[in-house]
Amino acid sequence: MNLGIIGQAAGLFAVTNIDDILILSLFFAQGAGHSGSAGRIILGQYLGFAAILTVAIAAAFGATFLPESAIPYLGLLPLALGIKAAWQVWKHRSDDGDEETEAKTGGPRALEVAAVTFANGGDNIGVYVPVFATAGISGMTVYAIVFLVLVAAWCFAGRHFATRPVIAKGLSRWGHVLLPAVLIAIGLLILIEGGAFGL
């Protein structure tokens, strides 16, 4: 296996997914203390990233599951999830850490994480397609393997940051507010940068 292409794949993944570590940290902080939440977050991250890879690989072969004009509208996914999360925070504002409410939420669901991962990585598809198209089948395979290995590293890094005492304290205090704010901001950014709705 060519070390050069492995390095290129690792670099491309890091550059296009650096913002994902913050989102993963927020998800891990939200799921702290909930049984099985880490597994659901990791599963969601893999599902979302596998969807990105599938679309990018298909597009590299000339199939277009997702027209380029539709990509900006992926911003509606994190926007909707952010509004939903903000509504939950508002609804439970007087609970003041009520354990019963915490138990009910149970941390993020795999499909929510997958939706945010896919929407946040929608613009990555445009970067991956030409790279995959020129890499050929063997090169594309290396890229896919490296990317999938690095998804695990990203999950580890997100969980690591979320469990550092200083960060964990801040996230446990403000994470319930930060997560909806970040999701809404990401959604709006994707919509605005992509010119959705003529923005």
VODREN-492068 format. One line per field, with one value per residue: residue number from 1; x, y, z of N, C-alpha, C, O, CB in turn. Coordinates in steps of 0.05 Angstrom, whole numbers. Glycine has a CB too. Layout:
REM residues N
seq: NUM/... $
n_c1: X/... $
n_c2: Y/... $
n_c3: Z/... $
ca_c1: X/... $
ca_c2: Y/... $
ca_c3: Z/... $
c_c1: X/... $
c_c2: Y/... $
c_c3: Z/... $
o_c1: X/... $
o_c2: Y/... $
o_c3: Z/... $
cb_c1: X/... $
cb_c2: Y/... $
cb_c3: Z/... $
//
This chain:
REM residues 199
seq: 1/2/3/4/5/6/7/8/9/10/11/12/13/14/15/16/17/18/19/20/21/22/23/24/25/26/27/28/29/30/31/32/33/34/35/36/37/38/39/40/41/42/43/44/45/46/47/48/49/50/51/52/53/54/55/56/57/58/59/60/61/62/63/64/65/66/67/68/69/70/71/72/73/74/75/76/77/78/79/80/81/82/83/84/85/86/87/88/89/90/91/92/93/94/95/96/97/98/99/100/101/102/103/104/105/106/107/108/109/110/111/112/113/114/115/116/117/118/119/120/121/122/123/124/125/126/127/128/129/130/131/132/133/134/135/136/137/138/139/140/141/142/143/144/145/146/147/148/149/150/151/152/153/154/155/156/157/158/159/160/161/162/163/164/165/166/167/168/169/170/171/172/173/174/175/176/177/178/179/180/181/182/183/184/185/186/187/188/189/190/191/192/193/194/195/196/197/198/199 $
n_c1: 17/13/48/47/-4/-35/-19/-38/-93/-103/-90/-128/-176/-170/-168/-218/-253/-245/-279/-315/-297/-309/-366/-373/-351/-389/-434/-416/-410/-464/-484/-460/-458/-503/-524/-496/-494/-446/-434/-478/-467/-419/-435/-473/-439/-407/-448/-466/-418/-407/-449/-435/-387/-408/-442/-403/-367/-401/-414/-364/-360/-395/-449/-504/-532/-546/-561/-519/-542/-575/-545/-535/-583/-580/-568/-614/-622/-585/-603/-658/-652/-623/-660/-699/-670/-660/-712/-723/-688/-710/-761/-749/-726/-736/-727/-677/-632/-659/-661/-696/-713/-664/-654/-694/-680/-633/-586/-555/-586/-569/-585/-594/-542/-519/-548/-531/-476/-475/-500/-465/-420/-433/-413/-362/-367/-363/-309/-286/-303/-275/-223/-229/-246/-200/-165/-174/-197/-167/-139/-182/-203/-163/-167/-219/-213/-174/-202/-245/-219/-198/-245/-257/-213/-227/-274/-253/-220/-260/-289/-248/-236/-285/-285/-244/-226/-232/-256/-299/-327/-343/-373/-413/-440/-454/-463/-515/-537/-499/-498/-549/-542/-495/-510/-553/-524/-489/-525/-549/-503/-489/-534/-532/-479/-484/-522/-576/-647/-640/-606 $
n_c2: -24/43/92/146/158/143/181/227/216/216/270/297/280/300/356/366/351/375/407/371/347/381/379/324/322/352/319/273/294/307/256/235/193/164/101/64/106/125/85/91/142/134/95/126/166/135/116/164/182/140/145/194/178/139/169/203/167/142/187/198/157/174/172/208/214/255/316/372/421/409/401/447/449/409/432/440/395/394/443/435/394/423/463/430/409/457/470/429/442/491/475/444/480/495/450/443/406/359/292/255/276/277/222/207/231/206/215/228/202/150/159/214/234/213/241/294/289/274/318/360/343/348/386/366/326/349/360/309/280/295/280/225/208/214/181/128/59/27/67/96/58/56/108/105/65/89/136/113/88/134/158/130/148/202/198/178/222/262/241/240/295/311/288/309/340/398/414/379/396/447/433/401/439/477/450/432/478/495/454/456/508/505/467/494/538/512/490/538/562/524/529/584/591/557/581/569/576/624/655 $
n_c3: 0/-18/16/8/-13/30/68/41/41/96/109/77/101/153/144/121/161/210/242/260/307/349/348/358/410/438/430/458/509/519/522/566/623/607/593/541/506/483/446/411/391/364/327/299/278/243/208/185/161/127/91/67/42/7/-28/-49/-75/-111/-142/-163/-199/-235/-223/-198/-140/-110/-129/-144/-132/-90/-44/-10/18/55/101/128/160/208/227/239/278/315/330/352/395/423/437/472/513/528/544/589/624/676/705/725/723/735/750/729/681/655/651/616/567/552/522/457/396/350/296/295/304/258/219/228/220/166/141/157/132/79/44/39/2/-48/-49/-44/-90/-141/-125/-114/-165/-196/-170/-181/-176/-139/-111/-91/-56/-18/3/24/64/98/113/142/184/208/225/271/302/306/335/383/397/403/446/484/491/512/561/591/652/659/610/610/654/638/593/616/644/606/559/543/524/487/447/416/398/367/328/303/283/248/212/190/168/128/95/81/59/16/-14/-9/-17/-41/-9 $
ca_c1: 0/28/47/40/-33/-45/-15/-57/-120/-104/-90/-154/-196/-166/-175/-247/-270/-235/-301/-330/-288/-326/-393/-371/-347/-415/-451/-406/-417/-493/-490/-446/-475/-525/-514/-497/-495/-421/-437/-497/-454/-399/-451/-483/-417/-400/-470/-465/-395/-410/-467/-419/-370/-425/-449/-378/-357/-421/-411/-338/-366/-414/-477/-510/-555/-551/-553/-503/-559/-589/-526/-539/-608/-574/-567/-640/-621/-576/-620/-682/-644/-615/-685/-711/-654/-665/-739/-721/-675/-729/-783/-740/-709/-741/-721/-652/-617/-676/-650/-716/-711/-639/-657/-712/-667/-615/-565/-562/-592/-550/-594/-590/-514/-514/-559/-514/-451/-479/-505/-441/-400/-444/-394/-339/-372/-352/-280/-278/-310/-253/-200/-236/-247/-173/-149/-179/-210/-148/-134/-207/-205/-145/-180/-242/-203/-161/-224/-261/-201/-197/-271/-253/-195/-242/-292/-236/-213/-284/-295/-226/-240/-310/-280/-223/-240/-239/-275/-323/-342/-356/-394/-435/-454/-464/-467/-543/-542/-480/-505/-569/-531/-476/-526/-567/-504/-479/-547/-551/-479/-491/-555/-523/-456/-492/-541/-602/-669/-631/-592 $
ca_c2: 0/67/109/173/161/141/208/246/210/226/299/306/274/319/383/368/342/386/418/348/340/398/368/298/328/360/295/256/308/304/228/227/181/149/75/58/130/126/66/103/164/122/83/149/178/117/116/189/184/119/157/214/162/126/189/213/146/140/211/195/138/187/171/230/210/281/338/392/443/399/399/468/443/391/449/438/373/403/465/423/381/444/475/410/408/482/468/411/458/511/461/434/500/497/425/447/381/338/266/240/287/267/194/205/240/184/222/230/177/144/171/242/238/207/263/317/282/274/346/375/334/350/401/349/309/364/357/281/269/296/264/197/203/213/161/101/41/19/91/102/38/65/132/97/51/109/152/98/85/160/163/119/166/226/191/177/250/276/231/249/324/314/276/324/353/426/415/364/413/468/421/392/462/492/433/431/502/496/435/467/532/496/454/515/554/496/490/564/565/507/541/610/587/543/598/557/595/650/670 $
ca_c3: 0/-21/39/-1/-16/57/79/27/51/124/108/66/121/175/135/116/184/236/257/271/334/367/348/372/438/448/432/480/534/523/528/591/644/596/584/512/489/467/423/392/378/345/305/283/263/221/189/171/144/106/72/53/24/-14/-47/-63/-92/-133/-159/-177/-221/-253/-213/-180/-122/-97/-147/-129/-122/-66/-22/11/33/77/125/142/180/234/236/251/302/334/340/369/420/437/448/496/534/537/558/615/636/705/718/739/725/744/741/714/654/644/644/593/542/545/504/428/382/328/271/298/300/230/203/231/207/137/133/161/112/52/27/34/-22/-71/-48/-48/-116/-160/-115/-119/-194/-207/-155/-191/-157/-118/-95/-77/-35/4/15/40/88/116/124/162/208/221/239/299/316/311/358/407/404/413/473/501/498/528/588/605/674/654/588/618/673/622/575/632/652/583/535/535/509/464/425/398/385/346/307/288/269/225/192/177/152/104/78/71/41/-8/-28/-8/-15/-51/12 $
c_c1: 18/25/40/10/-47/-43/-34/-85/-123/-106/-117/-176/-194/-175/-205/-265/-261/-258/-318/-322/-304/-354/-393/-367/-373/-434/-442/-413/-447/-500/-476/-465/-498/-514/-518/-496/-469/-423/-456/-484/-434/-413/-462/-462/-409/-422/-469/-442/-396/-429/-452/-401/-385/-432/-425/-367/-375/-418/-385/-341/-387/-443/-482/-536/-565/-543/-538/-520/-574/-572/-531/-563/-604/-572/-592/-639/-610/-592/-645/-674/-636/-640/-699/-697/-658/-692/-739/-709/-695/-751/-775/-723/-713/-735/-696/-637/-633/-667/-670/-715/-686/-641/-674/-698/-648/-593/-573/-568/-574/-559/-591/-561/-507/-524/-541/-487/-453/-483/-480/-420/-410/-426/-368/-342/-360/-322/-271/-282/-286/-228/-205/-235/-220/-156/-152/-190/-192/-143/-158/-211/-188/-157/-202/-233/-191/-183/-239/-245/-200/-223/-269/-235/-210/-261/-277/-229/-236/-290/-273/-230/-264/-305/-257/-236/-249/-261/-301/-340/-357/-378/-418/-452/-468/-470/-495/-551/-525/-489/-526/-557/-512/-491/-540/-547/-494/-500/-550/-527/-480/-511/-545/-500/-464/-513/-569/-623/-661/-617/-565 $
c_c2: 25/86/138/177/159/169/229/242/221/256/310/302/295/347/386/361/354/396/395/341/356/386/341/302/335/336/277/268/305/275/218/216/165/123/72/82/132/109/78/126/154/110/105/162/161/116/141/191/163/130/178/199/150/145/199/192/142/163/209/176/149/186/195/225/237/303/360/415/435/400/422/463/422/406/448/416/383/427/455/409/401/457/456/409/434/482/451/426/478/498/452/454/502/472/426/421/358/311/251/250/277/239/190/211/218/190/221/202/174/158/202/249/234/230/288/313/285/303/363/368/336/365/385/332/322/362/329/271/271/280/234/190/199/191/133/83/34/43/98/83/47/89/123/83/71/127/138/92/112/168/154/138/192/221/191/205/265/268/240/277/327/304/290/340/381/428/402/381/435/456/411/415/476/476/432/455/504/478/446/492/525/484/475/532/538/495/515/569/549/520/567/607/574/559/586/579/623/667/680 $
c_c3: 0/3/32/-2/12/71/67/38/79/125/98/87/143/168/132/140/211/254/270/299/355/370/363/402/451/451/455/507/540/532/553/612/634/584/554/494/472/443/402/377/357/321/287/266/239/200/172/152/121/84/55/32/1/-36/-63/-83/-116/-153/-175/-201/-240/-245/-195/-165/-112/-116/-131/-118/-96/-41/-1/29/55/103/141/164/207/245/250/278/324/347/359/396/437/450/473/519/546/554/586/630/666/720/734/745/737/733/724/685/640/634/619/567/533/526/475/416/358/302/272/292/270/212/204/217/177/127/135/141/83/33/21/9/-46/-73/-55/-76/-136/-151/-120/-149/-206/-193/-167/-169/-134/-99/-78/-53/-11/18/34/66/108/129/146/187/223/234/268/315/324/335/384/416/415/441/493/510/517/557/603/627/669/632/596/637/657/605/591/641/629/558/525/519/484/441/406/383/362/323/290/272/244/204/176/159/126/85/65/51/15/-25/-29/-5/-24/-31/2 $
o_c1: 36/3/27/0/-67/-61/-44/-99/-144/-122/-128/-193/-214/-189/-216/-289/-270/-256/-333/-338/-311/-364/-411/-380/-379/-448/-459/-419/-455/-519/-481/-485/-512/-496/-539/-496/-471/-415/-451/-489/-433/-405/-460/-467/-404/-416/-472/-445/-387/-424/-456/-400/-376/-430/-427/-360/-366/-418/-384/-327/-395/-460/-465/-558/-589/-519/-544/-514/-584/-582/-531/-564/-621/-574/-592/-654/-624/-595/-651/-689/-641/-640/-709/-710/-660/-696/-752/-718/-697/-760/-791/-707/-694/-737/-692/-631/-621/-665/-662/-718/-687/-632/-669/-703/-646/-581/-596/-556/-564/-542/-587/-555/-492/-510/-536/-477/-436/-471/-474/-403/-396/-423/-354/-322/-347/-311/-252/-266/-279/-214/-187/-225/-216/-135/-135/-192/-200/-143/-156/-221/-196/-157/-204/-244/-197/-181/-244/-256/-201/-223/-278/-240/-205/-264/-286/-230/-233/-297/-279/-227/-263/-321/-251/-256/-272/-281/-323/-365/-381/-400/-441/-477/-491/-480/-499/-570/-533/-487/-521/-563/-513/-484/-541/-553/-491/-494/-552/-530/-473/-506/-549/-500/-452/-520/-584/-618/-673/-615/-551 $
o_c2: 27/95/152/198/171/178/246/261/233/267/329/320/307/360/407/366/344/393/400/330/345/383/336/288/327/334/267/254/300/271/195/229/152/124/76/79/141/117/75/130/164/114/103/169/171/115/140/200/168/125/179/207/150/139/202/199/140/159/218/178/136/198/201/230/241/308/364/425/452/401/416/471/418/394/455/418/381/429/464/412/397/463/465/408/432/492/457/424/481/508/452/446/509/471/411/414/339/308/236/234/270/231/172/198/213/171/214/182/194/169/214/268/249/238/301/331/296/312/379/385/327/357/390/326/309/364/324/255/251/269/221/169/184/183/116/91/34/40/106/91/45/90/133/89/70/132/150/92/112/185/167/143/203/239/201/211/280/284/247/284/342/311/282/353/388/442/412/381/440/469/413/413/485/486/431/455/512/486/447/495/537/489/473/538/550/498/515/580/560/521/571/619/579/551/591/599/642/692/693 $
o_c3: 16/9/48/7/16/84/81/43/86/140/109/90/152/183/139/139/232/278/289/314/376/392/380/418/474/471/470/526/563/547/562/618/650/567/543/470/449/421/378/353/335/299/262/243/217/176/147/129/99/60/30/9/-22/-59/-88/-105/-139/-177/-198/-220/-259/-258/-178/-174/-107/-118/-107/-96/-82/-19/23/52/72/125/165/184/227/269/272/297/348/371/379/417/461/472/493/542/570/575/605/648/681/745/753/768/747/708/706/666/616/613/603/547/509/515/469/424/347/288/251/278/258/193/184/204/163/107/117/134/65/10/2/-4/-63/-94/-70/-86/-148/-168/-130/-156/-224/-204/-162/-146/-111/-75/-55/-32/12/43/56/88/132/153/167/209/248/253/286/338/345/352/404/440/435/458/516/534/536/574/625/621/674/636/590/635/662/603/582/645/631/538/500/503/462/418/382/359/341/300/265/248/223/180/152/137/105/61/41/30/-6/-47/-48/9/-16/-34/17 $
cb_c1: -19/20/74/52/-45/-30/14/-56/-125/-80/-68/-161/-193/-136/-161/-254/-269/-216/-319/-325/-257/-328/-404/-348/-326/-428/-449/-376/-410/-507/-481/-429/-484/-540/-529/-521/-498/-397/-448/-522/-439/-381/-474/-496/-392/-396/-497/-464/-369/-422/-492/-401/-356/-450/-463/-357/-354/-450/-412/-317/-375/-412/-483/-513/-548/-537/-578/-482/-579/-599/-498/-543/-630/-547/-560/-663/-603/-547/-629/-695/-620/-598/-704/-711/-624/-663/-759/-704/-650/-742/-791/-724/-715/-770/-720/-656/-593/-705/-642/-744/-712/-616/-669/-736/-653/-631/-541/-539/-622/-549/-623/-598/-497/-529/-587/-509/-442/-504/-528/-431/-393/-471/-387/-334/-402/-361/-269/-294/-334/-245/-196/-263/-262/-158/-158/-153/-220/-122/-126/-231/-197/-117/-190/-260/-182/-141/-243/-270/-172/-188/-295/-241/-170/-258/-306/-210/-201/-307/-297/-199/-245/-332/-275/-205/-222/-214/-263/-315/-323/-335/-382/-426/-436/-445/-458/-561/-538/-453/-515/-594/-515/-455/-546/-583/-480/-473/-573/-553/-454/-500/-580/-514/-435/-504/-531/-605/-679/-654/-588 $
cb_c2: 0/82/109/178/139/119/217/242/180/216/309/290/246/320/390/350/312/409/435/324/346/427/364/282/351/382/279/251/338/311/211/250/202/165/52/43/155/118/39/113/182/101/66/169/182/88/113/212/180/93/171/231/140/114/213/220/119/139/236/184/111/175/144/256/191/283/351/404/450/371/400/495/435/376/477/432/351/412/483/403/361/464/483/382/405/506/456/386/473/526/436/408/527/505/403/462/385/343/249/244/318/270/179/224/266/162/203/243/177/114/163/252/219/181/270/323/253/257/358/371/306/364/428/330/304/392/366/264/283/325/269/190/226/239/161/88/15/8/114/99/10/72/151/77/30/127/161/71/76/181/149/91/172/235/164/160/264/271/200/246/340/298/247/343/353/444/401/338/426/481/397/376/482/514/405/427/528/488/408/475/549/476/434/534/561/467/484/587/556/478/547/628/571/516/603/536/596/665/652 $
cb_c3: 25/-47/53/-29/-34/74/74/-3/50/140/90/41/133/184/109/93/186/230/240/253/337/358/320/361/442/431/405/477/533/497/506/602/662/575/599/506/505/485/433/407/399/359/316/301/282/232/204/190/160/117/86/72/40/-1/-33/-42/-77/-122/-142/-157/-210/-279/-198/-196/-99/-69/-161/-148/-143/-70/-32/-3/15/71/118/123/169/232/212/232/297/321/316/356/414/418/426/489/523/513/541/611/624/710/697/766/742/737/765/726/655/664/668/596/546/534/508/413/373/322/265/326/317/222/212/261/214/129/150/190/118/53/40/58/-26/-70/-20/-29/-128/-165/-84/-107/-207/-204/-126/-203/-171/-129/-112/-96/-45/-8/-7/24/80/100/102/150/199/201/224/297/298/286/353/401/379/395/473/486/473/515/586/586/698/647/563/632/694/604/560/657/666/576/542/559/527/474/437/413/406/358/318/308/288/235/206/198/169/112/95/94/55/-1/-56/14/14/-62/37 $
//
